């Protein structure tokens, strides 16, 4: 897991900006789709890292959801 993505997510959470966080998640998902479309290159480790980033981003988004239900 990337320390950089954790800091970025924490920044968006502290700024109370779920929209930008969701945009970051959508960008990562598009990147995975683009990498899966590549041929002749093994992108497995890169895709795995991006998937780990998405997990961190979704955990940040979940913090907004839990704040709403309180």
Secondary structure, 3 states (H helix, E strand, C coil): CCHHHHHHHHHHHHCCCHHHHHHHHHHHHHHHHHHHHCCCCCCHHHHHHHHHHHHHHHHHHHHHHHHHCC
